[in-house]
Structure formats: C-alpha cells, structure tokens
Amino acid sequence: MLRLNHMSQDIREFISPFTELLAFGEPTHLEHAHTWIRNELFEQLAGLGYRSIALETCRIRGLLVNDYVHGGPGDLDVVVKEGFSHSFGEHWPANRELVQWMREYNADRAPRNRLSFHGFDFQTETTSAPSPRPYLEHARDHLGEDVDLTIDDETWSRDEAVLHAEQSPGRSEEAVRLREIGTGMLRRLYERRGTDEAWARAETHLQAGLSLLQYHRECAEPNPLGVRLNRLCQMRDGVMARNLLEIRRAETANGPTFVFAHNAHLQRTNSSMEMGGERVEWFSAGALVAPILGDRYTVIGGTLGRNDSFGLGEPDRATPEGQLQSRFTTWGITKDKPRGPSRTDTRLEMGYFPLDQHLMDGVDALLHVRAGRPVTR
C-alpha cells in the first residue's frame, strides 16, 4: 500500500503484472503539459515491455503514422499534419516529438521489439462526420470489385447533415444502397480472411465506413437535440471501445498498450458534459472495455491545478485539485483521491472537467499537474 499523500513520477508504482491496457487521461485538450508527460511515461513503459501506444485520433489516419515510425517513407511534418485528426497534429509539438522519437527508437531494433502507433478514435467529431466513400472504396479496391461508390461527399460531410435530421442523407436510398454494398463486401472479405497487413487494413477501412453509415443513419432520426447528441456521443465511444479491443487483439503477442485520451473517454464510470445547451451523458470507451478486460485495464486520470494561458487560476484549497497542489512542485501520480467540493472557477470553453467523486471512482490513480504550460515542456 502507498502511504497517504505519496506521489511519484515512476510509472512502475501504478501498474500491475496483469495490466494490458494502461490508460492515461487528460482533463482538457487545451493544455499541453499532459502530452509532454505522456511522452516521458511512454519512454519508461517502452523499457518495461510496452510495445504500442494508442491516442485519441482517427484510427485510419493513425495508419500513416504507424508506417512512418516503422521506417516507412515520408516527411515528418507531413506525417504529423495528415496522420492526426481533431487538430492534434501540427499544432501539438509533443505529438511531433513522439512520432520522431518512436521512429528513432525503432530504427536499429528487430521488428518484434519495435514500437507501434495506433489511433483509436472514430472518424467523427460529435457534431460532424465525413463521407463514408473513401473507406468503402479502399475495401472495394482490395477485393478487386467493380462497383460505383460515387456520391456527393459535401452532402454527407457538412455539419448540417449531423445537426439537422431533415438535411441528413443517412436514411436515403443512397445510404441504404451503400450499407448493402458495404455489408456484402464485409462478408466477402471474411470469406477471404487473411493474416497479411493489406487484409487487416481493408477490414479496418470497411468497418470504419460501415460505422460512419450507421452514424449518419442516427443523424437522420428526428430526435430532440439532447437525445441526438446523447446517442451520437455513445456511438463515438462505442467505436472507440471496439477499436481498443481490436488493437489489444493485434498487440497481444507484442506487449501491453499505453492509451492517451481525454478522461471522459477513459474513466470506468459513465461520462457527462454540457453540449449545445444540453446535458449529455454516455458510457465512455473505458466504461465499455473495463468489464471485458477486468484488472487488465488500468486507468490514471489526469488533473490540473492552474494554467494561465486559458485563464484557469489557482484552485480553492478545499477542492481536490487544491489539496493536490501543495504536495509537489511539478507533477506526480498518486493513488490517494482527496475528497472535497468540485472547483467552480472553470468555464465551458476551457473544456476542463473538474475532479469530482464520480470521476475519481472511475480511475485507479491521479496524475496531477501543478501548473500547465501551453506548448513547451
């Protein structure tokens, strides 16, 4: 047992021999200190047998990054720009450093000892979703089939197609045709099941395309905004959970996987947030995979004391963050979860989820950053 108030920067104190999926969350996407710490922790974990990392970025785009870190051709700046979704690439220097470090780490190692990169997110943001066409076309070309998948991508990808049911193509004849084609291709793909990389990529693309068609179908349902957002958030984390399980299946023979995303996607308890003036609640990817993996899933929740760059001031001493502030000078991890009222000095645009008992019930430990920085280490 750790003594009360003990905090450490040694990740070995917070994992067990059973951990296969080690998740580390951040409390807001606007703060970069957690991404730099993530890089430091992954370097520690690589020395402990971890051979993969999965980030909250598009799974399909992540394939480009993985090719590069395994020595494939390409320019680092282009790979970082095109290989990350949700604007997490070129403006996130810690992600650039991670990709560069992984490529250098892998350069002189045997294939079985190399590190792999995965994205585990859906292709969507909650209020926008792309066209399914390119994902279906990838599978079609792999199968060598002659089927026309031409559609108006703009009709599918504009925000109005998600936010307004009457403008969604999700229940159109075109959508039904695409789902029938995609389902048929998936059946034929499994009939020709292979173990090579090309087959695996075709499956990943096809599952992404079918998931997008299902997402767009949900967008076409004439539900009130709160119900719509709730179901779309749930669908996104459902795809995240499936991707995490598939990544673990692929990486089982190599070693454990380190995962990094917002706390709201990783905690074992259900998540909630305010969106579009509505209170939205859903089961996070962590809440979905935790019952399946049991003690093979370990979660470290990220928390933050202060960040002057977006106006998050010093927390009240009575809050959990305030109690953590006085324990160290930079950052540390602890299994101690202080009790106290949630801080009230945050604004919605900060994207910061304050510590509360519900969040702490969903994690095994906390990693607290005393004062965050916007870009640098």
C-alpha positions in Angstrom: 0.0 0.0 0.0 1.2 3.5 -0.8 1.3 5.8 2.2 -1.1 8.7 2.2 0.0 11.7 0.2 2.7 9.7 -1.6 3.2 11.0 -5.1 5.7 9.6 -7.7 6.9 10.1 -11.2 7.8 6.4 -11.5 5.1 4.7 -13.5 6.1 1.2 -12.2 4.4 2.0 -8.9 1.0 2.3 -10.6 0.8 -0.7 -12.9 0.5 -4.4 -12.2 1.8 -7.5 -13.9 -1.7 -8.0 -15.3 -2.1 -4.6 -16.9 -2.5 -4.9 -20.7 -4.2 -1.6 -21.4 -2.8 1.3 -19.4 -4.9 4.4 -19.9 -3.8 7.9 -19.1 -6.3 10.7 -19.3 -6.1 14.5 -19.7 -8.7 16.8 -18.1 -8.8 19.2 -21.1 -7.5 19.3 -24.7 -6.3 22.9 -24.4 -3.4 22.1 -22.1 -0.2 20.5 -23.3 1.7 19.5 -20.2 -0.1 16.1 -20.0 1.0 15.3 -23.6 4.7 16.0 -22.7 4.3 13.9 -19.6 2.7 11.2 -21.7 5.9 11.1 -23.8 8.0 10.7 -20.7 5.8 7.9 -19.4 5.9 6.1 -22.7 9.7 6.1 -22.7 9.5 4.5 -19.2 7.0 2.0 -20.4 9.0 1.0 -23.5 11.7 -0.1 -21.1 9.1 -2.2 -19.3 7.9 -4.2 -22.4 5.2 -1.9 -23.7 5.2 -2.0 -27.5 2.4 0.2 -28.6 0.6 3.5 -27.9 -3.0 4.4 -28.9 -4.1 8.0 -29.0 -7.4 9.9 -29.3 -7.1 10.3 -33.0 -8.6 8.8 -36.1 -7.8 5.1 -36.5 -7.4 5.3 -40.2 -5.1 8.3 -40.2 -3.1 6.6 -37.5 -2.0 4.0 -40.0 0.0 6.7 -41.8 1.9 7.5 -38.6 2.5 3.8 -37.8 4.0 3.3 -41.3 6.4 6.2 -40.6 7.5 5.1 -37.2 8.3 1.7 -38.6 10.7 3.3 -41.0 8.4 4.0 -44.0 9.0 6.9 -46.3 7.6 10.4 -45.8 8.3 13.8 -44.3 7.8 14.2 -40.6 5.9 17.4 -40.8 3.5 16.0 -43.5 3.0 12.8 -41.4 2.2 14.8 -38.3 -0.2 17.1 -40.2 -2.0 14.3 -42.1 -1.7 11.5 -39.6 -3.6 13.2 -36.7 -7.3 14.2 -36.6 -9.1 16.7 -34.4 -6.3 19.3 -35.0 -3.9 17.2 -32.8 -1.1 17.2 -35.3 0.9 20.2 -36.5 -0.1 22.5 -33.5 0.8 19.9 -30.9 4.6 19.7 -30.7 4.5 16.8 -28.2 2.8 14.7 -30.8 5.5 15.6 -33.3 8.2 14.7 -30.8 6.5 11.4 -30.0 6.4 10.4 -33.7 10.1 11.4 -34.2 11.2 9.5 -31.1 9.3 6.4 -32.0 10.9 6.3 -35.5 14.4 6.8 -34.0 13.7 4.1 -31.3 12.7 1.6 -33.9 15.5 2.3 -36.4 18.0 -0.2 -35.0 15.7 -2.7 -33.5 14.3 -6.1 -34.7 10.7 -6.0 -35.8 9.5 -7.8 -32.7 10.9 -5.1 -30.5 9.7 -2.1 -32.4 7.0 0.3 -31.1 3.7 0.7 -32.9 1.4 3.7 -33.1 -2.4 3.5 -33.2 -5.3 5.9 -33.4 -8.4 4.5 -31.6 -10.9 7.3 -32.3 -13.8 7.3 -34.7 -13.5 9.3 -37.9 -16.0 11.9 -36.5 -16.4 14.7 -34.1 -19.7 14.6 -32.3 -21.3 17.3 -34.5 -19.6 16.5 -37.8 -18.9 13.3 -39.7 -17.2 12.7 -43.1 -18.4 10.9 -46.1 -18.1 7.1 -45.9 -17.0 6.9 -49.6 -13.1 6.7 -49.3 -13.3 3.9 -46.6 -15.7 1.8 -48.7 -13.5 2.4 -51.8 -10.4 1.1 -50.1 -12.2 -2.2 -49.3 -13.6 -2.4 -52.8 -10.2 -1.9 -54.4 -8.7 -4.6 -52.1 -11.4 -7.0 -53.1 -10.9 -6.1 -56.8 -14.6 -5.5 -57.3 -16.2 -3.2 -59.9 -18.9 -1.2 -58.1 -19.6 2.5 -58.4 -19.4 4.3 -55.0 -19.6 7.8 -56.3 -21.5 10.1 -54.0 -21.6 13.8 -53.2 -19.2 14.0 -50.3 -20.2 17.5 -49.4 -23.8 16.4 -48.8 -22.5 13.9 -46.3 -19.8 15.8 -44.6 -21.4 19.2 -43.9 -22.2 19.9 -40.3 -25.9 20.4 -41.1 -26.1 16.7 -42.1 -25.4 15.9 -38.4 -27.2 18.6 -36.6 -30.5 18.7 -38.7 -32.3 15.4 -39.4 -34.0 16.8 -42.4 -30.7 17.6 -44.1 -29.1 14.2 -43.3 -28.6 11.6 -46.1 -28.4 8.9 -43.5 -31.8 7.2 -44.4 -31.8 8.0 -48.1 -31.9 5.4 -50.8 -28.3 6.2 -51.5 -27.5 5.4 -47.8 -29.4 2.1 -48.0 -27.5 1.1 -51.2 -24.2 1.9 -49.6 -24.9 -0.1 -46.5 -26.0 -3.1 -48.6 -22.8 -2.8 -50.7 -20.6 -2.5 -47.6 -22.2 -5.4 -45.7 -21.8 -7.6 -48.8 -18.1 -6.6 -49.1 -17.6 -7.4 -45.4 -19.0 -10.8 -45.8 -16.8 -11.5 -48.9 -13.8 -10.1 -47.1 -14.2 -12.6 -44.2 -14.7 -15.4 -46.7 -11.2 -14.5 -47.9 -9.8 -13.9 -44.4 -6.1 -13.3 -44.4 -3.3 -12.6 -41.9 -1.4 -10.1 -44.1 -1.3 -6.3 -43.5 -3.3 -5.5 -46.6 -6.3 -7.6 -45.4 -6.2 -6.1 -42.0 -6.3 -2.6 -43.4 -9.1 -3.4 -45.7 -11.1 -4.7 -42.7 -10.3 -1.6 -40.7 -11.4 0.7 -43.5 -14.6 -1.2 -44.2 -15.6 -1.3 -40.5 -14.9 2.5 -40.4 -17.1 3.0 -43.5 -20.0 0.9 -42.1 -19.7 2.7 -38.7 -20.0 6.0 -40.5 -23.1 4.9 -42.3 -24.6 3.9 -39.0 -23.7 7.2 -37.5 -25.3 9.1 -40.4 -28.4 6.9 -40.1 -28.7 8.0 -36.4 -28.3 11.6 -37.5 -31.4 11.2 -39.7 -33.6 10.3 -36.8 -35.9 13.2 -35.9 -34.9 13.3 -32.2 -34.7 16.3 -29.9 -31.2 17.8 -29.8 -30.4 16.4 -26.4 -31.4 12.9 -27.4 -29.5 13.2 -30.7 -26.2 14.4 -29.0 -26.5 11.7 -26.3 -26.8 8.9 -28.9 -24.0 10.3 -31.1 -21.6 10.6 -28.1 -22.5 7.0 -27.2 -21.9 5.8 -30.8 -18.5 7.5 -30.9 -17.3 5.9 -27.7 -18.7 2.6 -28.7 -16.5 2.7 -31.8 -13.6 3.8 -29.6 -14.1 0.8 -27.3 -14.3 -1.6 -30.3 -11.1 -0.1 -31.7 -9.3 -0.5 -28.3 -10.2 -4.2 -28.1 -9.1 -4.8 -31.7 -5.8 -3.0 -31.0 -5.3 -5.2 -28.0 -6.1 -8.3 -30.0 -3.4 -7.3 -32.6 -0.9 -6.4 -30.0 -1.3 -9.3 -27.5 1.8 -11.1 -28.7 3.9 -8.0 -28.6 3.2 -6.5 -25.2 0.9 -4.1 -23.3 -0.6 -0.9 -24.8 -0.4 2.6 -23.5 -3.5 4.7 -24.2 -3.9 8.5 -24.0 -7.2 10.5 -24.4 -9.5 12.8 -22.5 -10.6 11.5 -19.1 -14.1 11.4 -20.4 -13.3 8.6 -22.8 -11.2 6.5 -20.4 -12.8 6.5 -17.0 -14.7 3.4 -15.9 -17.7 5.4 -14.9 -20.2 6.9 -17.3 -19.3 10.4 -18.6 -21.3 13.6 -19.0 -20.8 17.1 -20.3 -22.7 20.2 -21.5 -23.0 20.4 -25.3 -25.3 22.7 -27.3 -27.0 23.9 -24.1 -27.9 20.3 -23.3 -26.6 17.9 -20.6 -25.3 14.9 -22.4 -24.5 11.6 -20.6 -23.0 8.4 -22.1 -20.9 5.3 -21.4 -17.2 6.1 -22.1 -15.0 3.7 -24.0 -13.3 2.9 -20.7 -16.7 2.0 -19.1 -17.3 -0.3 -22.0 -13.9 -2.1 -22.1 -13.4 -2.3 -18.3 -15.9 -5.1 -17.7 -14.4 -7.1 -20.5 -10.7 -6.6 -19.5 -11.2 -6.5 -15.7 -7.8 -6.0 -13.9 -6.1 -5.9 -17.3 -7.4 -2.4 -17.7 -5.7 0.3 -15.5 -6.7 4.0 -15.6 -4.8 7.1 -14.5 -6.9 10.2 -14.5 -5.2 13.5 -15.4 -5.9 16.6 -13.4 -4.6 20.2 -13.4 -4.1 22.9 -10.9 -3.5 26.1 -12.9 -3.0 27.2 -16.5 -2.6 30.9 -17.1 -2.8 30.6 -20.8 -6.5 30.0 -20.8 -7.4 31.6 -17.5 -7.5 28.6 -15.1 -6.4 30.1 -11.9 -5.2 28.6 -8.6 -7.8 26.2 -7.3 -9.6 26.7 -3.9 -7.7 24.7 -1.3 -10.8 22.8 -0.3 -11.2 21.2 -3.8 -9.5 18.0 -4.7 -7.2 19.9 -7.1 -6.4 22.4 -4.3 -5.4 19.6 -2.0 -3.2 18.1 -4.6 -1.5 21.4 -5.4 0.5 21.6 -2.2 2.0 18.1 -2.4 4.8 18.7 -5.1 6.3 21.3 -7.3 5.7 20.0 -10.9 3.7 16.8 -11.3 3.2 13.4 -9.8 1.0 10.4 -9.6 -0.9 9.2 -6.6 -3.4 6.6 -5.6 -4.8 8.9 -3.0 -8.1 10.5 -4.1 -8.8 13.6 -1.9 -12.4 14.4 -1.1 -13.9 17.9 -1.3 -16.2 20.1 -3.3 -15.6 20.4 -7.1 -14.0 23.6 -8.2 -16.3 26.2 -9.7 -13.7 28.5 -11.3 -13.9 26.8 -14.8 -15.7 28.0 -17.9 -17.2 25.8 -20.6 -14.8 27.0 -23.3 -11.9 25.6 -21.2 -13.0 22.1 -21.9 -11.8 21.3 -18.4 -13.6 18.6 -16.4 -13.1 19.3 -12.7 -12.3 16.4 -10.3 -15.4 15.1 -8.5 -16.1 11.8 -6.7 -17.8 10.3 -9.8 -14.7 10.8 -12.0 -12.4 9.6 -9.2 -14.5 6.4 -8.8 -13.7 5.6 -12.4 -9.9 5.7 -12.2 -7.2 3.8 -10.3 -4.9 6.8 -9.7 -4.5 10.5 -10.4 -1.7 12.3 -12.3 -1.8 15.9 -11.2 0.0 18.8 -13.0 0.6 21.8 -10.7 0.9 24.4 -13.4 0.3 23.6 -17.0 2.1 25.2 -20.0 0.5 25.9 -23.4 3.2 24.4 -25.7 6.6 23.8 -24.2 7.8 21.0 -21.9 
